[in-house]
């Protein structure tokens, strides 16, 4: 019987016989192979187009999801508090510093809404994560995009000039490490601006890939939250914790700022299962190390492959990599699709580059094989 048949018949029968035993149900699901590991879809396609963790939910998080299915008819209030308390301990802040979101992107949306105004300026890098400039569209922001430097860092000098020359409130968005480039901007340079900036300049610090970074020039902006109400650090369970589909993220800020953001939160935005999986993930002391280790191995395969083909790539501090291609980007994406590999979409203005998200080592081997095959055919 194939997986679909098992899920539709055998597993249903098994679950029926295990009513009231969540541990037994969790064990059955583990044995069944229902928990998919890696980025290979049911049709054999390898999904290297999204920055997801190929390891999936941690073992404890899977068990927590099964155990709390019986609570899925409940509003999440009673499950939210244990998560917030566990997260505060994990990050090293007070619960009053935290605001939860359905993924970090909702927290970014809250901030865009909370600090909007008819005379506000928003300053972003180009290219960067698209959600923040998308969220500002309904509001009266003056959006200014500043190209990255030749070293693929945020151009702090130019961004600062834009923010300060307007003479009005500004929201400055730093995705650091940056998506889609995977590169970091030295934290000391950002700190120098934050230290001097007036409170009317809000710094929205997106640290979605914080746990992957090993560059010594990088550190979190977390140190500013008590002394600077205009600094908001945003993180997620989507990447290192493998919970992208569960939609769980959080903002860390001065208590007054956290309260301001909460005015724009959607009610009951962290569901019961996400809360339970989040607590279990935070209790797994080895989870981050496992994710980083697999990511490092995948990155090494990508680097070795690109080095062997003489294709330039950007140094990455994330779970993806941007590399050059030769030829038309659309044709490259389509040829990869025909080879059973999904790779990243176009990221203007970097249309001579492609982003590949890291999968399991064996999935990266498939990507490498497809890339080498395209070289043999003279396509890259």
N, C-alpha and C positions, 0 to 999 in steps of 0.2 A: 504494500500500500504506500502511495506517495505521501508527502507531507500534508498536502491539502486534504487527502482522504483521512489521514490520521486525525487532523484537527477537527474535521466535520463529524467523525463517527467515533473512533476509538477513544479519543481524548474526552469527548463528551461523556461516554460511558464511564471512563475512569473517574472523572470529576464527580459524577453522580454518586459513585460509591465511596467518595471521600469527603462527603459533606461534613463540615464542622472540623476538619483537620487541615488547616491551612499549610502546616508543615509538609504533610503528605502530598498536597496539591502542588506545592512548590517543587518537591522532589520529582513528581511526575513530569512537570514541565521541563525540568532540567534534563531528565532522561530522554524526553521526546524530541529534543532538538528544536523546539519551538523558539527558544531564545537564539536568535541569529547573531553570530559573531562575524565581524568583517563587514565589508562593503559590497559583497557580491549579492545581487538581487536574485529572486527566484528564477528569473529567465537566464541567469548566468552573466548578466551585465555587471561590470564592476563600476560602482558609483564613486568616482574620484572627483566629482564636481561640487561637493558640499563639504564644508569643514567640520565633519562629524568624527567622533571618536570610534574607531572600528571595533573596540573591545565591547562596546555596548554597556548596559547597566552592570554595575558590580554585583557579585553574587548576593550580598546582603540586601542590596536594593531590590533585586528580583524577588527575593523572599518577602520583603516588606510590601511590595506591590500586591503580591498574591494574598498576603495576610489582611490587607486593607481593602480588598475588593468588596468585602461585606459592608464597608463603610462608604462605598461610592455613592450612595443615595444621600449622604450627609453633606451639609455645608462645611467648609474646611476650617472654621474658626478654632475648634478644639485641637486640630492637628497643626495649625499654623504656629501656635506659641512654642511648642517643643522644637520646631524647626528653627525659629528665630533665636531661641536661647542657645541651641547647639551651634548655629552659625556665628553668633556673637562670640562664643568661646573659641571657635575655629579661627576667626579673623583677628580676635583680640580687641574687640570694641564692645560698647554697651548696646543693649537692644534698642535704645533710643537713637542710635546712629544708623539703624538699618531701615530700609524700605524694600519690600519684596515686589517682584514683578513676574509676569508670565514670560519668562526669558528676560535677558538683560535689555532686549530691544524695547520692552514696555517701559522700563525705567528710563531709557533714553527718551522715549516719547513723553513721559511725565515731565522730564526736565525741559524739553523743548516747549511744552505747553506752559509750564510754571513760570518760565523766564521770558515769555514772549511779550512784545509790546510794540506799539506803533512806530517807535523810533529805535528799535533794537537791531543790532547787527549780528549776524551769525558768520563766523569765520571757520572754514573747514579746509582740509588739504584736498588736493586732486592728484591721483585718485584716492579715495578712502571708502569706508563702509557706507553704503548708500542709504541706510534707513534714516539717519539724522537729517540729511538734506531733504528727504522725502517728507518727514514729519513736519518740517517747517512750512511746507507749501500753503496750508490754509491760513497761516498767520502772516502778520505784517513785518516779517523780518526782511532786512536787506542782506541777502546771502552773497558772500564773497568767497570764491574758491581760489586757493593759493597753491600753485604747483609745488610738488615735492622738490627738494634740492637734487642736484646731480648725484648725490650719495643716497638718495631715496629716503631722506629724513624730512620731517616737517620743517618748513622754512620759518623758523620762529621769528626771525627778524622782520620778515615781510608780514607775517600774521599779526605780530604785535603792532606794526605800523598801521595796518588796516583797523585793528580794534581800537587803537588809541586816537587815530586821526578823526574818527567819526564823532568823537565828543559826546557819545551817548552809550547806554548800556550795550554790552556785547556778550554773546555766548561763543566761547571758543571750544571747538570739539577736537580732542586728541584721541585718535584710535592708536594706541601704542602698546604692543607692536601693531603695525598698521595692516589692515586688510584692504586691498589684496596683495600688497607687496611683501608682507612678512617681515619687514625691516623695523628697526627701533630708532627712536629719536632719543639721544642722551638725556637722561632724567635731570642732570644738573642744569642743562640749558632751560628746561621747562621750569624747574624750581626757581631759577633766577627771575623769570618773568612773574611767576605766581607771587614771589616774595614782594615784588614792587607794585603789583597790580591793585587798583582800587576794587572795592567790593562790588562795584557795578559791572565788573568783568567776571563772568561765570565760566569756570573751567570744567568742562564735561570730559572726564578722564575714563575712556573705555579701555578696561584691562581684561578683555575677554580671554586673552591668551597669556595672561600673567604667569601661570604655573609652568609654561613651557620654556620661559626665558632663562638662558644661562650667560647672557652678555653682562659683564660687570659694570657697564655704563648705564645699566637700566635698574631702576627700583620703582616700587609703587609710590603713587602720590598720596597714600594713606596717611602719611605723617601730618598732612595739612588740615585734616578734617575738624580738629578741635579749635584751631586758631584761625581758620579761614572758612567762614560759612559759604564762600563762593566757589568751593572746590567739591565736586561730586565724583566719587569713584564708582564705577559700574563694572560688575563682574557677573559671571554666569556659571551655571551647572552644565551647560550644553557641551562644553569642550572637554576639559580634563575629566569630568565626572560622567561623560557619556550619556547625558540626559537631554539631548537636543529635542527629542519628541515629547518630553514631559513638560517642557516650557517652564523653567525655573531660573530666575536671575535675581539680582539684588543690587541696590545702591547703598553706598556708605557715605555718610555726610554728617555735618554738624547737626545736632538734634533739631535746631530751628529749621534748617534746610530740609531735613528728612520730613518734618511735619508739613512744610510747604509742598514738597513733592507728593505727599500722601493725599493732598486735596485733589489730585488728578488721577488717583489710582482707580482702577475698575474694581468694584466690590467683588470679594471672594475670588480674587485673581489667581491664587495658588491653590490648585485642587488637592484633594485628600491624598491621592496616589503620589503626586509630585512631592508633597510634604513628607510622606513616609519614606519615599526613595531618597530624598535629600538627607534626612536624618541618618539613614543607614549608610549612605555614601560617606558622610562626615565621620562616621565611626570606623570606617575601613582605613586604618593607618597606612596601608601599603598601596592604596588605590592610585594615588598621584604618581608614585614611583613606577608602577606598572604601566600606566599610560605614557609617561615620559620615555620609558625604556623602549616600548614598541614604536613610539613615534620617532625616536632616535634611529632605530634600525631602518625604518622606512625612509627616513631622510637620507641616510647613508646610501641606500640603494639608488635613490633619485640622483644624488650628487655623483656617484660613480658612473651612472648611465649617461648623464649629461656631459660629464668630463670626457668620457669615452667618445662621445659624438661631437665634442667641441662646441656644444651649445651653452651660451652664457646663461647664468641663473643668479638670482639675488640671494644673498645670505639671509636665511630665514630663522626667526625665533618663534615659530608657530607650528601648526600642524598642516601646513601647506607650503608650496614653493611656486614662485613665478620664474618661468624660463622663456628664453627667446625661441621663436620658431622662424623658419625661412619659408616664405610663401604666404598665401592667403589664410588668415586666421579661421574664417568660416569653413574653408575646405579642410583645414587641419582638424577642427572639431568634428566635422562630419566623418572624416576618415577614421578618427578614433572611435566614433560611435559605431561605424561599420565593423570595427575590430572588437566590439563588445566592451568599450571603455568610454565612460562619460567623463569628460574633463571640463574645466571651468569655462564660463561664459566670457564674452568680451568685456574688458574693463577699460573703456576710453579714458585717457588718450593712448593707453599702452596696447595698441592693436598689433604690435609685433611680438607680443608676449602671451603666454598662456599660464593659467594657474592650475596646478594639480594638487588636490587634497590627498593627504597620506592615508593609505589603507594598511592592511596587514602586509608583512613582508612578501608573502606569496602573491598578493594582489599587486604590489608594486613591481614584482617580477613580470607580471602580465603586461603592465603598462610599459615597462622597459622593452619587452619583446616587441610590442606593437610599434614603439618609437624606433627601434632599430630596423624593423621591417620597412617603415616609411623611409628611412634613410637609404636602405637598399634600393628602393624604388625611385630615389631621387626627389622625394617630396619635402624633405626638411634639410 
